[in-house]
Every structure is written in C-alpha cells, then in structure tokens.
Amino acid sequence: MSAAVRRAMAGVVALLLLSGLTACTPRASEWTTAEYAIAAGGSTGVYYDYGSHLAADLSASLDITMVAQETAGSVDNLLRVSAGDALIGFAQGDAAADAVAGTGAFDEALEVRALARLYDEYVQVVVRGDSEIDDIGDLTGRTISLGAENSGVNVIAGRVLDAAGVDIASIRDPQLDLSESIGAMERGEIDGFFWVGGLPTPGIAELAEMSSVRLLPVEQGWVNEVNEQYSHAYRPSDIPAGTYGLEESAPTMAVPNYLVTAASTPDAVVRDILAGLFDARLRIAGEVPTAALLDRRSAIFTGPVPLHPGAIAYYRDLRG
C-alpha cells in the first residue's frame, strides 16, 4: 500500500473517529455553510499532516466542512490566507514577519494576523549517507533543491547559504517541494535538498527507512549572522541523535511556526478555531507529535506578527 493511500485512509478513519468522539459545539453565527480551507503545505510535510487532522477535528466539532489544501509552503500559505483563498494557514515566523512588513518575497504588506505560535521548525539539509558532501561549503557546484518557489524553505535556504559564504548562483536548483525532492534523491537526480519543518518530518522519515541519510551542520555563527541581517526570528538548536537514524545530534537553526488568518476574519470565528485547536491538541498529537508542543503560555508570542483581536480576547478569557 502506497504512502499516499495510507495517508488518505488515515484521514478518513480520523474523521470517522472524531465524528463519534467529538460532540458538535455551538459555533459563532459568522460561520457560513461554505467549505473552508487550511493552507497546509506539501503532502509529505508536518504542515499537511497537522492540517489534515486539524481540519477533520474542526469539521466534526463545529459541524462545518474544513479541508487541508496542499500548497508550496509558507509564502504561498500567507498569500492564500491574505487573498481569502484559505481561512487559516501555517507559516514560518520569518516568512510571516516579511509578510506583515512587505519585504523579502512580498511586494507589499499583507493584512494577516497570528492566532498562535505552534512549535519550532528546524532547518534540515539532507544528503545521502554515503555522500562525499560533509558541510554547507561543499554544496558549491552541486545539484541541490532549495525548496519550491513561494516556500519558506526557499527563503531560509538562501539566507543560510549567504551566511555560509556559498554563492547561490553556483548551485543547480530545480526548486522542488519536499515530495519531489525525496523522489529526486531516491532516483539520484539531486545531491541533496533543504527542508524546514517539525521533527520528525514524515517524508524524510520514510526516506531514511529506505536508505541512509545525513544532515549537514548549520553553524551557530551563521545563525547569528542571519539574525543580524533579517528578522531575529531564528535561534541555534540541535536535531537530536536518533532522528532519521542519526548516530549523533546535528547543529542547526530553528524558527517558530505560526497559525495565521486574515485580519478581516471575524473575532468570533477566530475564538472558535482556537478553542478547537487547543481541545484537539492531545488527539492530534497521537498522530502528529509536534502538536503536543502547542502551549497556551507560549502561544501568544508571535511578534513581530500581531495577534488577531479575536485571539487576544481568547487568551485574555483564559486568564480570567
């Protein structure tokens, strides 16, 4: 049975279980009968995994139709949410900061707001276990996917390479999403790829089960340099030993991940979404471990992306 079929079956089973385990709760009058979307990234990433389970849970608990959209990633998600093509979406903190400032990949500021800080994502530079590539400097002249166009991965890859002194023009970049990168790696068409996501990322975990992989180190000095030039959204971190079969931990760069919506989303709808998000946390964590990292105390720290007024009211009520 293919991974895609397994994921589809898991989604159906989850929806059926939730319909029996999660009672419908009263929802705000601002909800309509239309179908709602979560901009959720590529199908082999944590965004899509998390988004699919959240969509199923919100559909059941609010008696609505919510679906997870497959997208190119953070930049695409922010554009979709701003345009009203998705109600909510996942976005890396750096891409979201660029969006509200109208810099980087965004020609103008987007009217998007944060609902919650969800978890931290990790820069993962993946090569084959038997590759002669040992560090970021060895990527010069190689065929390396730096992420899909309009993805947060593409933004971070460029910043890391610049900090490491690697000319991005020297790299042959096919601009593949995660699923395409994994397939190209399996066929020997690329030497490696960049990814930014939660741990473990399902697609990379499946790749590591079939063949040995390594993660290239991202040095702390580079993280500091990226922070000085951009949004100070990054921090040094480590990918633990044992992840993807790694024998020792790998130093890297982490960036927070936010759930976002348009500034125009009604406050009451935002409150319903947040109530459903926190209520579903442990259920979703059974399938998506990163969901367990959601915490009410840290969820409010989304700067420089402003919290939506409905989110502010929700968190204030929790303290009351």
ZIQUIDA-V688979 format. One record per residue. N is the residue number from 1. RES is the residue in one small letter. PSI is psi in degrees with one decimal (NA if undefined). NEAR is the number of other C-alpha atoms within 12 Angstrom. Layout:
n = {N;N}
res = {RES;RES}
psi = {PSI;PSI}
near = {NEAR;NEAR}
This chain:
n = {1;2;3;4;5;6;7;8;9;10;11;12;13;14;15;16;17;18;19;20;21;22;23;24;25;26;27;28;29;30;31;32;33;34;35;36;37;38;39;40;41;42;43;44;45;46;47;48;49;50;51;52;53;54;55;56;57;58;59;60;61;62;63;64;65;66;67;68;69;70;71;72;73;74;75;76;77;78;79;80;81;82;83;84;85;86;87;88;89;90;91;92;93;94;95;96;97;98;99;100;101;102;103;104;105;106;107;108;109;110;111;112;113;114;115;116;117;118;119;120;121;122;123;124;125;126;127;128;129;130;131;132;133;134;135;136;137;138;139;140;141;142;143;144;145;146;147;148;149;150;151;152;153;154;155;156;157;158;159;160;161;162;163;164;165;166;167;168;169;170;171;172;173;174;175;176;177;178;179;180;181;182;183;184;185;186;187;188;189;190;191;192;193;194;195;196;197;198;199;200;201;202;203;204;205;206;207;208;209;210;211;212;213;214;215;216;217;218;219;220;221;222;223;224;225;226;227;228;229;230;231;232;233;234;235;236;237;238;239;240;241;242;243;244;245;246;247;248;249;250;251;252;253;254;255;256;257;258;259;260;261;262;263;264;265;266;267;268;269;270;271;272;273;274;275;276;277;278;279;280;281;282;283;284;285;286;287;288;289;290;291;292;293;294;295;296;297;298;299;300;301;302;303;304;305;306;307;308;309;310;311;312;313;314;315;316;317;318;319;320}
res = {m;s;a;a;v;r;r;a;m;a;g;v;v;a;l;l;l;l;s;g;l;t;a;c;t;p;r;a;s;e;w;t;t;a;e;y;a;i;a;a;g;g;s;t;g;v;y;y;d;y;g;s;h;l;a;a;d;l;s;a;s;l;d;i;t;m;v;a;q;e;t;a;g;s;v;d;n;l;l;r;v;s;a;g;d;a;l;i;g;f;a;q;g;d;a;a;a;d;a;v;a;g;t;g;a;f;d;e;a;l;e;v;r;a;l;a;r;l;y;d;e;y;v;q;v;v;v;r;g;d;s;e;i;d;d;i;g;d;l;t;g;r;t;i;s;l;g;a;e;n;s;g;v;n;v;i;a;g;r;v;l;d;a;a;g;v;d;i;a;s;i;r;d;p;q;l;d;l;s;e;s;i;g;a;m;e;r;g;e;i;d;g;f;f;w;v;g;g;l;p;t;p;g;i;a;e;l;a;e;m;s;s;v;r;l;l;p;v;e;q;g;w;v;n;e;v;n;e;q;y;s;h;a;y;r;p;s;d;i;p;a;g;t;y;g;l;e;e;s;a;p;t;m;a;v;p;n;y;l;v;t;a;a;s;t;p;d;a;v;v;r;d;i;l;a;g;l;f;d;a;r;l;r;i;a;g;e;v;p;t;a;a;l;l;d;r;r;s;a;i;f;t;g;p;v;p;l;h;p;g;a;i;a;y;y;r;d;l;r;g}
psi = {130.5;160.3;-36.8;-41.3;-40.9;-42.1;-41.0;-43.4;-39.4;-38.7;-41.1;-44.9;-43.3;-42.0;-40.3;-41.8;-42.8;-34.3;-25.1;-28.6;-21.9;110.6;143.5;136.7;153.8;138.9;163.2;151.9;-16.4;-16.9;144.4;-171.5;3.1;163.1;137.6;153.4;147.4;119.7;112.2;14.5;-170.7;154.6;-14.1;8.1;171.0;-38.0;-50.4;-39.3;-50.1;-48.6;-37.7;-43.9;-38.9;-40.7;-42.9;-42.0;-44.6;-36.8;-42.6;-44.1;-30.6;-2.3;50.9;179.6;112.1;131.8;152.6;126.5;134.8;128.4;179.0;-14.8;-158.5;-50.7;-46.8;-43.4;-44.3;-40.4;-41.0;-43.2;-44.1;-36.8;-7.1;10.4;-13.5;143.4;-43.9;165.2;163.0;141.1;138.6;146.0;-36.4;-42.5;-39.4;-38.8;-41.9;-38.3;-45.8;-19.6;-14.8;39.9;-178.7;-121.2;-1.3;122.9;-23.7;159.8;138.5;142.0;72.4;153.3;155.7;145.2;-38.0;149.0;123.5;-56.7;172.6;144.8;158.3;136.4;126.4;111.5;104.8;129.7;165.8;152.2;-31.7;13.3;149.6;-1.0;119.9;-26.0;175.1;-36.2;-26.5;-3.0;-14.7;127.6;0.8;166.7;105.8;126.0;124.3;20.3;159.6;155.1;143.1;32.1;153.1;-29.1;-45.1;-38.1;-51.2;-39.3;-45.2;-39.0;-40.1;-45.5;-42.0;-44.2;-32.1;-1.5;22.7;125.3;115.7;-26.6;-18.7;-7.7;134.6;109.0;109.6;-2.1;59.9;148.5;-178.7;-47.5;-44.0;-37.5;-42.7;-45.0;-42.9;-36.1;-44.3;-35.2;-1.9;22.1;-18.2;158.8;-16.6;-179.4;154.4;143.7;147.4;115.7;178.5;170.6;134.7;149.8;123.0;-47.5;-39.6;-36.1;-41.2;-40.5;-43.2;-25.2;-25.9;-31.0;154.8;136.8;159.5;157.3;128.6;141.9;141.3;113.1;148.6;-36.1;-36.7;-38.5;-44.6;-40.1;-40.8;-41.7;-39.1;-32.0;-24.7;-129.4;6.4;32.4;-5.1;159.0;149.3;146.0;-176.1;143.0;119.2;148.5;144.9;-26.5;126.3;23.7;13.0;137.6;-24.4;161.8;155.9;122.5;141.6;-166.9;135.6;151.1;138.7;156.0;135.1;152.5;126.9;162.2;172.4;150.5;-26.2;-6.3;130.6;142.3;-41.9;-35.0;-42.7;-43.3;-40.6;-43.1;-45.9;-39.5;-42.6;-38.5;-49.3;-34.0;-34.0;-4.2;-53.7;-34.7;-46.2;-35.8;-23.6;-24.0;-30.5;95.1;-34.0;-21.1;-25.7;-15.5;-11.2;129.0;130.5;-30.8;-36.6;-11.1;-25.4;-10.3;82.8;5.3;146.9;12.7;120.0;145.4;143.7;142.9;-36.1;-33.4;-40.8;-44.2;-39.2;-48.6;-34.6;-39.9;-33.3;-31.0;-16.7;NA}
near = {8;9;17;18;12;14;24;21;16;20;28;20;19;31;30;18;20;28;22;15;16;23;18;19;20;19;25;19;13;17;26;16;14;15;20;29;34;43;44;44;42;42;33;39;41;44;50;41;43;49;46;41;43;49;42;40;44;43;39;30;31;35;29;28;24;33;34;37;34;32;38;37;44;51;44;38;46;51;40;35;38;32;22;25;24;35;41;48;52;58;55;49;47;44;46;52;40;35;39;35;24;21;20;27;30;26;14;16;22;33;31;43;44;45;48;46;39;42;36;40;42;42;47;43;42;46;41;32;25;15;23;18;27;23;26;37;25;26;37;25;19;28;29;41;40;43;40;34;24;29;42;48;44;39;38;47;40;31;34;43;34;23;27;27;22;23;22;28;18;18;27;22;30;26;30;33;38;47;35;30;37;40;24;25;35;25;15;18;22;31;38;49;48;49;51;48;47;39;33;36;36;34;35;43;28;25;31;27;17;18;22;24;35;36;41;36;34;39;27;23;21;29;35;26;26;33;24;16;18;24;31;24;34;35;30;29;25;28;35;19;17;19;27;33;25;24;16;17;20;30;27;37;40;37;38;45;44;43;48;52;47;38;30;24;31;23;27;24;35;37;33;33;41;40;32;33;39;32;26;33;29;23;27;34;23;16;26;30;25;32;33;25;26;33;23;28;17;20;30;33;28;35;28;25;39;32;33;34;27;30;38;27;23;29;27;15;13;16;10;7}
